[in-house]
Amino acid sequence: MKKLSLTVLAGLVIGISFDASAPADIQQPDTALSQNMSDSMYIAGYGGMQMSNAIVDSVSPGQTKSHEINIDKTEQMSVTCFTNGYLRLAMTDPNGVRIDSAATRGDQTSAYVSAETEEGQNIISVILGDNPPAGKWIIEVSSDKANNKAAYYMLMTQSQGSDINLEAKTEKDYYFKGDTILIMASLLDKFGPVTGAKVEALAWQTRERTDTLYLYDDGAHGDSLSDDGLYANRYPFESKTGFLTFSIKATGEGEKPFTRYGSTMANIARSRAKLNGIFSDYGRDTDGDQLFDELIVEAGINVIDPDTFWFGAQLRVPDGPHGKPAPGDEYIASFLGSFSADTFLTAGEHKLLIAFDGEHLYEKHHDGPYQFEQLSVYLFDISGSQGVDRYDGIYLTKKYSYWDFQGAGILLDGEYSDRSLDINGDGLYDSLIVSLNIDIRSSDTYVWQSTLFGDRAGQGLDNTMAECFLKKGVNTIRFSFKGSKLRAGGLDGPYEMTGIAIYGKATGASIVDMKKIMTHSYKYTQFE
């Protein structure tokens, strides 16, 4: 397993966020500190990171509190103190070695970091790499006598590269009031499933504890097999909409006792609607010029509870026979557009209209069919967005030509070249020719012009203009610059051609492009 650097580990610890929504038995007594314990565990599982201890306590001015925790085998670990006061953190490992801010100075395998959040909370963390020893650790939290009141704190221990890993999730991303939620927690070590553990889930929402339930690995509570390391249970929820959080605690006894914490959330939407997977598409011409201003994709939806629904989706160039998107940079390059909107829908069957800009499709220079994907439907309220449904598949539109869509009728395809021309054979160039490929919608007589610049800002060397009848499709046009002008300019290349203007005399199609085209290197003395 690849280790996280201490810098990355520290960044994850400092990046933890809080809110004031924890239930009473998790929340600190001081309301200024009110911390969402589940949010503090959101990095569990990142790069193999696991949370193994969580302690809530307070310390008076001049007092030191000690806590004994058990750390099992791990590659890296951090002990972090979240507090509303100004405290110090120190640790003693199973071998009796004390670790504090002084001990970590100059040590490449450990770090002592502290920070203050925007909410005025303080974070102190000791981060250890290089396989810290397993066993009983003593954690000390100290408050200076100068502090004028007791400070509340939460201690959290996380590890990366440990043998035992907990990962929690719910069966679905979206739920509604009255649904039964399936909560699952996977508990594995390097040998396979960890069985016989005690796994409990605390369910809570906006400070209110709703219930505690146990998860079982018996094949009878939503997990398909017994003793496979997957602990599960079903939870009927009839309360408020919004996010329902499950804080998971797994403990094991025996020769190597362990504790692991994790969390997961269920999104409880206020209104029900279901995408039915039925799609259609067409081009829409809004101004009567026989060109599509928009590509419309219609998506079927069955609305149960009337509401204002937001929806959004993306359009891409398909890759492969099944429209599977390409990875990495190719996937980014295949992006054709996105759309989002909201609409009020009554109960019943409806069609969502997702409109993609036709001119943007024209400029992307890709023919259809196009790949429609990532369709999501959601709601908004003061607490944020609530997911309602999502279509995880893809839909391929009908075939389209990019010329079917609104646009200037002239496209630069990016291909260009340059060469010098010696007409009279005297060994000096009479002209410099820049050739450029363009794609045009209609046959017509086209006029084009541009300017050639030297390597000094603003010094134009020559202008050129030409015209010719061009047929529909890809054509090569040439810009010819006089050799005498380049010699008189006294500047060596490479030269820069910019300010390309092209227009059709009959159709009125036109384009002005300020892209810069660089020529090869030339000496001005090579020209006539």
FENCOR-V709213 format. One record per backbone hydrogen bond with DSSP energy under -1.0 kcal/mol. NH is the residue of the N-H (numbers start at 1). CO is the residue of the C=O. E is the energy in kcal/mol with one decimal. If there is no record, write none. Layout:
nh=NH co=CO e=E
nh=NH co=CO e=E
//
This chain:
nh=9 co=5 e=-2.7
nh=10 co=6 e=-2.7
nh=11 co=7 e=-2.2
nh=12 co=8 e=-2.2
nh=13 co=9 e=-2.0
nh=14 co=10 e=-2.9
nh=15 co=11 e=-1.6
nh=16 co=13 e=-1.4
nh=26 co=23 e=-1.7
nh=27 co=23 e=-3.0
nh=33 co=30 e=-1.6
nh=40 co=36 e=-1.6
nh=41 co=38 e=-1.4
nh=42 co=39 e=-1.6
nh=44 co=41 e=-2.1
nh=45 co=49 e=-5.2
nh=46 co=43 e=-2.4
nh=48 co=45 e=-1.5
nh=49 co=46 e=-1.7
nh=50 co=159 e=-3.0
nh=52 co=157 e=-2.4
nh=53 co=157 e=-1.0
nh=55 co=155 e=-2.3
nh=57 co=153 e=-2.3
nh=59 co=151 e=-2.4
nh=62 co=143 e=-1.2
nh=63 co=60 e=-2.1
nh=65 co=141 e=-3.0
nh=67 co=139 e=-2.4
nh=69 co=137 e=-2.5
nh=71 co=135 e=-2.8
nh=75 co=160 e=-1.3
nh=76 co=160 e=-2.0
nh=77 co=128 e=-2.7
nh=78 co=158 e=-2.8
nh=79 co=126 e=-2.4
nh=80 co=156 e=-2.9
nh=81 co=124 e=-3.5
nh=82 co=154 e=-2.6
nh=83 co=122 e=-2.5
nh=84 co=152 e=-1.4
nh=88 co=142 e=-2.3
nh=90 co=140 e=-2.0
nh=91 co=99 e=-2.6
nh=92 co=138 e=-2.1
nh=93 co=97 e=-2.5
nh=96 co=93 e=-2.3
nh=99 co=91 e=-3.6
nh=104 co=100 e=-1.4
nh=107 co=104 e=-1.8
nh=111 co=127 e=-2.2
nh=113 co=125 e=-2.8
nh=115 co=123 e=-2.2
nh=117 co=121 e=-2.9
nh=120 co=117 e=-1.8
nh=122 co=83 e=-3.2
nh=123 co=115 e=-3.0
nh=124 co=81 e=-2.3
nh=125 co=113 e=-2.9
nh=126 co=79 e=-2.4
nh=127 co=111 e=-3.0
nh=128 co=77 e=-3.2
nh=129 co=109 e=-3.4
nh=131 co=75 e=-2.3
nh=135 co=71 e=-3.2
nh=137 co=69 e=-3.0
nh=138 co=92 e=-2.2
nh=139 co=67 e=-3.3
nh=140 co=90 e=-3.1
nh=141 co=65 e=-2.8
nh=142 co=88 e=-2.2
nh=143 co=63 e=-2.3
nh=147 co=144 e=-1.2
nh=151 co=59 e=-2.7
nh=153 co=57 e=-2.8
nh=154 co=82 e=-2.1
nh=155 co=55 e=-3.1
nh=156 co=80 e=-2.5
nh=157 co=53 e=-1.9
nh=158 co=78 e=-2.6
nh=159 co=50 e=-2.8
nh=160 co=76 e=-2.6
nh=163 co=73 e=-1.1
nh=165 co=188 e=-3.2
nh=167 co=186 e=-2.0
nh=169 co=184 e=-2.6
nh=171 co=182 e=-2.0
nh=175 co=267 e=-2.9
nh=178 co=237 e=-2.9
nh=179 co=176 e=-2.5
nh=181 co=235 e=-3.1
nh=183 co=233 e=-2.6
nh=184 co=169 e=-2.9
nh=185 co=231 e=-2.9
nh=186 co=167 e=-3.2
nh=187 co=229 e=-3.0
nh=188 co=165 e=-2.2
nh=189 co=192 e=-3.0
nh=192 co=189 e=-1.1
nh=194 co=187 e=-2.5
nh=198 co=251 e=-2.7
nh=200 co=249 e=-2.5
nh=201 co=213 e=-3.3
nh=202 co=247 e=-2.6
nh=203 co=211 e=-2.9
nh=204 co=245 e=-2.4
nh=205 co=208 e=-2.4
nh=207 co=21 e=-3.0
nh=208 co=205 e=-2.0
nh=210 co=203 e=-2.5
nh=211 co=203 e=-1.6
nh=213 co=201 e=-2.4
nh=215 co=199 e=-2.8
nh=216 co=232 e=-2.6
nh=227 co=217 e=-2.1
nh=231 co=185 e=-3.0
nh=232 co=216 e=-2.3
nh=233 co=183 e=-1.6
nh=235 co=181 e=-2.7
nh=237 co=179 e=-2.1
nh=242 co=268 e=-3.4
nh=244 co=266 e=-3.0
nh=245 co=204 e=-2.5
nh=246 co=264 e=-2.9
nh=247 co=202 e=-2.6
nh=248 co=262 e=-2.9
nh=249 co=200 e=-2.5
nh=250 co=260 e=-3.1
nh=251 co=198 e=-2.4
nh=252 co=258 e=-2.4
nh=258 co=252 e=-1.8
nh=260 co=250 e=-2.8
nh=261 co=51 e=-3.6
nh=262 co=248 e=-2.1
nh=264 co=246 e=-1.7
nh=266 co=244 e=-2.8
nh=268 co=242 e=-3.5
nh=269 co=175 e=-3.1
nh=274 co=302 e=-2.3
nh=276 co=300 e=-1.9
nh=280 co=298 e=-1.6
nh=282 co=296 e=-2.0
nh=284 co=294 e=-2.9
nh=292 co=404 e=-3.0
nh=293 co=284 e=-2.3
nh=294 co=284 e=-1.6
nh=295 co=356 e=-2.4
nh=296 co=282 e=-3.1
nh=297 co=354 e=-2.6
nh=298 co=280 e=-3.0
nh=299 co=352 e=-2.1
nh=300 co=278 e=-2.7
nh=301 co=350 e=-2.5
nh=302 co=274 e=-2.9
nh=303 co=348 e=-3.1
nh=304 co=272 e=-2.2
nh=305 co=272 e=-1.8
nh=307 co=345 e=-1.6
nh=309 co=343 e=-2.5
nh=310 co=378 e=-3.1
nh=311 co=341 e=-2.6
nh=312 co=376 e=-1.8
nh=313 co=339 e=-2.0
nh=314 co=373 e=-2.6
nh=315 co=337 e=-2.7
nh=316 co=371 e=-2.5
nh=317 co=334 e=-2.1
nh=323 co=320 e=-1.5
nh=330 co=327 e=-1.1
nh=332 co=328 e=-1.6
nh=333 co=329 e=-2.6
nh=334 co=330 e=-1.3
nh=335 co=332 e=-1.4
nh=336 co=315 e=-2.9
nh=337 co=315 e=-1.2
nh=339 co=313 e=-2.0
nh=341 co=311 e=-2.2
nh=343 co=309 e=-2.2
nh=345 co=307 e=-2.6
nh=348 co=303 e=-2.9
nh=350 co=301 e=-2.8
nh=352 co=299 e=-3.2
nh=354 co=297 e=-2.8
nh=356 co=295 e=-2.6
nh=358 co=293 e=-3.0
nh=361 co=357 e=-1.6
nh=362 co=358 e=-2.3
nh=363 co=359 e=-2.4
nh=364 co=360 e=-1.5
nh=365 co=362 e=-1.0
nh=368 co=400 e=-2.9
nh=371 co=316 e=-3.3
nh=372 co=395 e=-3.4
nh=373 co=314 e=-2.3
nh=376 co=312 e=-2.3
nh=377 co=389 e=-2.9
nh=378 co=310 e=-2.7
nh=379 co=386 e=-2.7
nh=381 co=384 e=-1.9
nh=384 co=381 e=-1.8
nh=386 co=379 e=-2.6
nh=388 co=377 e=-2.9
nh=389 co=377 e=-1.7
nh=391 co=375 e=-2.8
nh=395 co=372 e=-2.4
nh=397 co=370 e=-2.5
nh=404 co=401 e=-2.3
nh=405 co=402 e=-1.3
nh=406 co=292 e=-2.9
nh=411 co=439 e=-2.6
nh=413 co=437 e=-1.5
nh=417 co=435 e=-2.0
nh=419 co=433 e=-2.3
nh=421 co=431 e=-2.4
nh=429 co=526 e=-2.9
nh=430 co=421 e=-2.7
nh=431 co=421 e=-1.5
nh=432 co=481 e=-2.6
nh=433 co=419 e=-3.1
nh=434 co=479 e=-2.6
nh=435 co=417 e=-2.8
nh=436 co=477 e=-2.8
nh=437 co=415 e=-2.3
nh=438 co=475 e=-3.0
nh=439 co=411 e=-3.0
nh=440 co=473 e=-2.5
nh=441 co=409 e=-2.4
nh=444 co=470 e=-2.0
nh=446 co=468 e=-2.7
nh=447 co=503 e=-2.7
nh=448 co=466 e=-2.8
nh=449 co=501 e=-2.0
nh=450 co=464 e=-1.6
nh=451 co=498 e=-1.8
nh=452 co=462 e=-2.8
nh=453 co=496 e=-3.2
nh=454 co=459 e=-2.1
nh=459 co=456 e=-2.1
nh=460 co=458 e=-1.1
nh=461 co=452 e=-3.4
nh=462 co=452 e=-1.3
nh=464 co=450 e=-2.1
nh=466 co=448 e=-2.4
nh=468 co=446 e=-2.0
nh=470 co=444 e=-3.0
nh=473 co=440 e=-2.1
nh=475 co=438 e=-3.1
nh=477 co=436 e=-2.9
nh=479 co=434 e=-2.9
nh=481 co=432 e=-2.6
nh=483 co=430 e=-3.3
nh=486 co=482 e=-1.4
nh=487 co=483 e=-2.4
nh=488 co=484 e=-2.3
nh=489 co=485 e=-1.5
nh=493 co=522 e=-3.2
nh=496 co=453 e=-2.4
nh=497 co=517 e=-3.0
nh=498 co=451 e=-2.1
nh=500 co=513 e=-2.5
nh=501 co=449 e=-2.3
nh=502 co=511 e=-2.6
nh=503 co=447 e=-2.2
nh=504 co=509 e=-3.0
nh=505 co=445 e=-2.9
nh=508 co=504 e=-1.4
nh=511 co=502 e=-2.5
nh=513 co=500 e=-3.0
nh=517 co=497 e=-2.7
nh=519 co=495 e=-2.7
nh=526 co=523 e=-2.2
nh=527 co=524 e=-1.4
nh=528 co=429 e=-3.2
//
